[in-house]
Amino acid sequence: MATQKKCPECNEWTSWNHQLTDTCEHCGQLLDKRTINDLEYFEKQQKLNDENSFSAPKPGDNFLMLAVRRTVWIANVIYMATVSFFLWLFTTLAG
């Protein structure tokens, strides 16, 4: 069902089908340009995080480096589980 949305460029009301590629009937500009920019930013940040992550295996890693990365990941999971348990325990005991 088509609804209406106010165009951020020309401030006219136009039909909107909740698609990222919907354009204004009056000026032809995208109606959801901010969401597209946000998606591009988040994809860029995700790619940077994946490249800079220590625990993510890299294509040229040897067996020793993969073992170190896996060990660090397991230690991180154990640490987070322990912290989460104690937080749950203290908040439960506090009432």
Backbone as a chain_set.jsonl record, in Angstrom:
{"seq": "MATQKKCPECNEWTSWNHQLTDTCEHCGQLLDKRTINDLEYFEKQQKLNDENSFSAPKPGDNFLMLAVRRTVWIANVIYMATVSFFLWLFTTLAG", "coords": {"N": [[0.841, -1.177, 0.0], [0.611, 2.119, -0.909], [1.898, 4.949, 0.651], [2.184, 8.369, 1.712], [4.936, 10.613, 1.571], [6.897, 13.327, 2.681], [8.959, 15.104, 0.571], [12.422, 15.555, 1.103], [13.853, 17.421, -0.325], [12.261, 19.174, -2.03], [10.065, 19.644, -0.454], [7.472, 18.763, -1.022], [4.54, 16.698, -0.948], [4.563, 13.28, -1.761], [3.882, 10.085, -3.34], [4.826, 7.075, -1.656], [6.391, 4.0, -1.493], [7.713, 2.662, 0.487], [10.266, 1.875, -0.272], [13.802, 1.893, -0.816], [14.603, 3.019, -3.169], [12.653, 4.76, -4.029], [11.503, 7.678, -5.636], [10.954, 11.242, -5.713], [7.955, 12.567, -7.035], [7.887, 15.097, -8.009], [10.443, 16.452, -8.031], [12.267, 14.438, -8.551], [14.245, 13.486, -6.848], [15.783, 11.197, -4.479], [13.736, 9.763, -1.957], [14.492, 8.626, 0.427], [17.17, 9.24, 1.134], [18.857, 9.546, 3.334], [18.743, 7.102, 4.722], [19.943, 5.407, 2.864], [22.531, 6.498, 2.83], [23.216, 5.97, 5.498], [23.215, 3.146, 5.473], [25.338, 2.646, 3.686], [27.423, 3.746, 5.214], [27.395, 2.056, 7.492], [28.005, -0.403, 6.299], [30.6, 0.158, 5.413], [31.863, 0.612, 7.898], [31.535, -1.937, 9.026], [33.142, -3.448, 7.322], [35.657, -2.325, 7.897], [35.849, -3.03, 10.609], [35.914, -5.811, 10.388], [38.332, -6.135, 9.034], [40.13, -5.162, 10.92], [39.836, -6.78, 13.087], [41.15, -8.875, 15.573], [40.59, -11.522, 16.188], [39.419, -12.599, 13.942], [40.091, -14.818, 11.314], [42.727, -14.398, 8.957], [43.449, -14.447, 5.412], [46.163, -15.224, 4.868], [47.118, -16.524, 7.129], [49.082, -18.737, 9.13], [49.125, -22.05, 10.661], [49.839, -21.783, 13.384], [49.21, -19.096, 13.981], [46.458, -19.141, 13.528], [45.716, -20.853, 15.613], [46.417, -19.276, 17.833], [44.674, -17.116, 17.475], [42.202, -18.436, 17.758], [42.419, -19.332, 20.399], [42.501, -16.887, 21.789], [39.948, -15.963, 21.166], [38.335, -17.916, 22.437], [39.113, -17.487, 25.107], [38.105, -14.915, 25.427], [35.341, -15.391, 25.187], [34.905, -17.009, 27.441], [35.608, -15.199, 29.48], [33.647, -13.167, 29.097], [31.336, -14.658, 29.614], [31.72, -15.291, 32.312], [31.751, -12.738, 33.521], [29.149, -11.937, 32.846], [27.66, -13.86, 34.259], [28.299, -13.208, 36.954], [27.294, -10.595, 37.066], [24.562, -11.144, 36.696], [24.144, -12.735, 38.986], [24.709, -10.93, 41.141], [22.767, -8.927, 40.696], [20.474, -10.425, 40.997], [20.646, -11.295, 43.664], [20.543, -8.861, 44.91], [17.957, -8.135, 44.767]], "CA": [[0.0, 0.0, 0.0], [1.414, 3.332, -1.034], [1.624, 6.051, 1.564], [2.803, 9.599, 1.248], [6.074, 11.095, 2.329], [7.315, 14.661, 2.269], [10.287, 15.093, -0.04], [13.342, 16.419, 1.847], [14.439, 18.438, -1.208], [11.309, 20.196, -2.496], [9.015, 19.763, 0.564], [6.164, 18.398, -1.565], [4.105, 15.353, -0.6], [4.602, 12.376, -2.904], [3.579, 8.7, -2.945], [6.01, 6.367, -1.174], [6.127, 2.566, -1.353], [8.649, 2.174, 1.508], [11.446, 1.325, -0.937], [14.934, 2.824, -0.771], [14.799, 3.646, -4.473], [11.524, 5.624, -4.379], [11.886, 9.055, -5.95], [9.913, 12.264, -5.642], [7.243, 12.771, -8.297], [8.02, 16.493, -8.423], [11.819, 16.858, -8.346], [13.04, 13.278, -8.969], [15.265, 13.127, -5.865], [15.462, 10.053, -3.637], [12.984, 10.131, -0.754], [15.114, 8.052, 1.619], [18.609, 9.379, 0.912], [19.56, 9.395, 4.608], [18.855, 5.672, 5.012], [20.951, 4.86, 1.946], [23.831, 6.943, 3.348], [23.473, 5.219, 6.733], [23.564, 1.771, 5.103], [26.69, 2.671, 3.139], [28.331, 3.991, 6.331], [27.474, 0.858, 8.321], [28.744, -1.417, 5.541], [32.003, 0.562, 5.449], [32.342, 0.359, 9.253], [31.616, -3.379, 9.21], [34.322, -3.919, 6.597], [36.821, -1.908, 8.68], [35.892, -3.851, 11.821], [36.345, -7.157, 10.006], [39.753, -6.085, 8.688], [40.93, -4.852, 12.101], [39.545, -7.731, 14.161], [42.254, -9.796, 15.828], [40.151, -12.912, 16.252], [38.99, -13.079, 12.626], [41.225, -15.378, 10.565], [43.131, -13.718, 7.725], [43.758, -15.443, 4.375], [47.546, -15.689, 4.866], [47.531, -17.012, 8.439], [49.547, -20.115, 9.249], [48.428, -22.817, 11.683], [50.118, -21.227, 14.702], [48.44, -17.863, 14.153], [45.056, -19.529, 13.665], [45.554, -21.393, 16.955], [46.454, -18.145, 18.756], [43.415, -16.378, 17.31], [41.127, -19.247, 18.333], [42.606, -19.317, 21.849], [42.076, -15.565, 22.261], [38.49, -15.914, 21.039], [37.777, -18.751, 23.498], [39.335, -16.782, 26.367], [37.171, -13.798, 25.45], [34.006, -15.928, 25.449], [34.877, -17.427, 28.846], [35.62, -13.986, 30.282], [32.338, -12.518, 28.999], [30.367, -15.509, 30.31], [31.954, -15.133, 33.749], [31.279, -11.407, 33.905], [27.689, -11.949, 32.743], [27.133, -14.644, 35.368], [28.398, -12.458, 38.2], [26.323, -9.501, 37.007], [23.25, -11.731, 36.953], [24.106, -13.174, 40.381], [24.635, -9.775, 42.03], [21.481, -8.252, 40.551], [19.439, -11.291, 41.557], [20.757, -11.268, 45.112], [20.201, -7.522, 45.394], [16.501, -8.12, 44.885]], "C": [[0.885, 1.238, 0.0], [0.952, 4.366, -0.018], [2.282, 7.293, 0.993], [3.927, 10.001, 2.178], [6.459, 12.458, 1.785], [8.743, 14.595, 1.753], [11.214, 16.024, 0.734], [13.938, 17.539, 0.99], [13.454, 19.555, -1.545], [10.147, 20.417, -1.53], [7.609, 19.566, 0.019], [5.828, 16.986, -1.133], [4.047, 14.497, -1.857], [4.32, 10.951, -2.431], [4.88, 7.967, -2.649], [5.641, 4.922, -0.921], [7.076, 1.9, -0.361], [9.848, 1.456, 0.894], [12.564, 2.371, -0.884], [15.098, 3.598, -2.077], [13.63, 4.525, -4.9], [11.998, 7.056, -4.58], [10.676, 9.976, -5.866], [9.273, 12.424, -7.016], [7.469, 14.177, -8.854], [9.447, 16.852, -8.852], [12.714, 15.687, -8.751], [14.132, 12.846, -8.008], [14.811, 11.913, -5.055], [14.75, 10.52, -2.372], [13.677, 9.669, 0.523], [16.632, 8.084, 1.508], [19.403, 9.149, 2.197], [19.758, 7.917, 4.96], [19.893, 5.018, 4.123], [22.349, 5.244, 2.42], [24.197, 6.193, 4.62], [23.887, 3.785, 6.42], [24.978, 1.693, 4.541], [27.716, 2.875, 4.255], [28.503, 2.728, 7.176], [28.205, -0.264, 7.612], [30.239, -1.112, 5.551], [32.602, 0.279, 6.82], [32.483, -1.135, 9.521], [32.843, -3.95, 8.517], [35.598, -3.548, 7.356], [36.957, -2.746, 9.948], [36.362, -5.26, 11.506], [37.834, -7.186, 9.684], [40.63, -5.91, 9.92], [40.714, -5.827, 13.251], [40.712, -8.697, 14.329], [41.798, -11.239, 15.741], [39.673, -13.45, 14.898], [40.194, -13.608, 11.85], [41.47, -14.605, 9.268], [43.527, -14.766, 6.691], [45.176, -16.0, 4.444], [48.036, -16.255, 6.186], [48.013, -18.458, 8.38], [48.82, -20.789, 10.417], [48.625, -22.222, 13.072], [49.288, -19.97, 14.966], [46.949, -18.162, 14.29], [44.775, -20.075, 15.063], [45.546, -20.275, 17.999], [45.146, -17.364, 18.681], [42.255, -17.136, 17.949], [41.212, -19.245, 19.86], [42.157, -17.982, 22.441], [40.565, -15.456, 22.214], [37.827, -16.715, 22.157], [37.948, -18.083, 24.858], [38.368, -15.609, 26.502], [35.76, -14.28, 25.777], [33.882, -16.348, 26.913], [34.829, -16.214, 29.77], [34.239, -13.321, 30.282], [31.265, -13.336, 29.701], [30.502, -15.368, 31.82], [31.438, -13.784, 34.243], [29.752, -11.365, 33.872], [27.066, -12.728, 33.891], [27.169, -13.857, 36.667], [27.463, -11.243, 38.206], [24.918, -10.011, 37.293], [23.119, -12.107, 38.421], [23.923, -11.983, 41.328], [23.293, -9.045, 41.908], [20.346, -9.101, 41.084], [19.455, -11.254, 43.077], [20.362, -9.912, 45.692], [18.686, -7.332, 45.488], [15.906, -7.283, 43.828]], "O": [[1.793, 1.37, 0.82], [-0.243, 4.615, 0.139], [2.868, 7.257, -0.089], [3.886, 9.771, 3.387], [6.359, 12.715, 0.585], [9.631, 14.082, 2.433], [10.845, 17.168, 1.003], [14.473, 18.507, 1.53], [13.76, 20.735, -1.372], [9.32, 21.298, -1.766], [6.655, 20.142, 0.542], [6.724, 16.158, -0.967], [3.544, 14.934, -2.892], [4.498, 10.643, -1.252], [5.902, 8.2, -3.296], [4.677, 4.644, -0.207], [7.22, 0.678, -0.38], [10.384, 0.523, 1.493], [12.306, 3.574, -0.904], [15.659, 4.693, -2.093], [13.615, 4.999, -6.036], [12.79, 7.579, -3.796], [9.529, 9.534, -5.939], [9.962, 12.419, -8.036], [7.261, 14.414, -10.043], [9.649, 17.473, -9.896], [13.818, 15.911, -9.247], [14.882, 11.921, -8.317], [13.617, 11.631, -4.955], [15.11, 11.541, -1.787], [13.474, 10.257, 1.586], [17.301, 7.082, 1.757], [20.509, 8.611, 2.149], [20.823, 7.53, 5.442], [20.648, 4.161, 4.582], [23.256, 4.411, 2.415], [25.355, 5.819, 4.808], [24.815, 3.262, 7.038], [25.733, 0.781, 4.879], [28.77, 2.241, 4.242], [29.624, 2.368, 7.536], [28.953, -1.008, 8.246], [31.056, -2.023, 5.683], [33.718, -0.233, 6.914], [33.44, -1.561, 10.169], [33.51, -4.832, 9.056], [36.518, -4.36, 7.452], [38.066, -3.129, 10.32], [37.127, -5.844, 12.273], [38.525, -8.148, 10.02], [41.74, -6.439, 9.974], [41.359, -5.7, 14.292], [41.203, -9.267, 13.355], [42.545, -12.095, 15.268], [39.538, -14.664, 14.741], [41.208, -12.919, 11.738], [40.53, -14.211, 8.578], [43.906, -15.876, 7.065], [45.376, -17.165, 4.101], [49.238, -16.452, 6.362], [47.438, -19.293, 7.682], [47.994, -20.163, 11.081], [47.679, -22.162, 13.858], [48.73, -19.806, 16.051], [46.254, -17.517, 15.074], [43.723, -19.797, 15.638], [44.76, -20.318, 18.945], [44.578, -16.995, 19.71], [41.413, -16.53, 18.612], [40.187, -19.165, 20.537], [41.503, -17.955, 23.484], [39.958, -14.908, 23.135], [36.862, -16.248, 22.762], [37.03, -18.107, 25.678], [37.868, -15.347, 27.596], [35.058, -13.643, 26.562], [32.867, -16.074, 27.554], [34.079, -16.212, 30.746], [33.723, -12.955, 31.338], [30.369, -12.766, 30.323], [29.497, -15.329, 32.529], [30.765, -13.711, 35.271], [29.131, -10.812, 34.78], [26.05, -12.306, 34.443], [26.185, -13.834, 37.405], [26.902, -10.903, 39.248], [24.167, -9.387, 38.044], [22.091, -11.829, 39.04], [23.075, -12.025, 42.219], [22.743, -8.595, 42.913], [19.353, -8.565, 41.574], [18.402, -11.19, 43.71], [19.903, -9.828, 46.831], [18.206, -6.461, 46.213], [14.685, -7.147, 43.762]]}, "num_chains": 1, "name": "protein.A"}
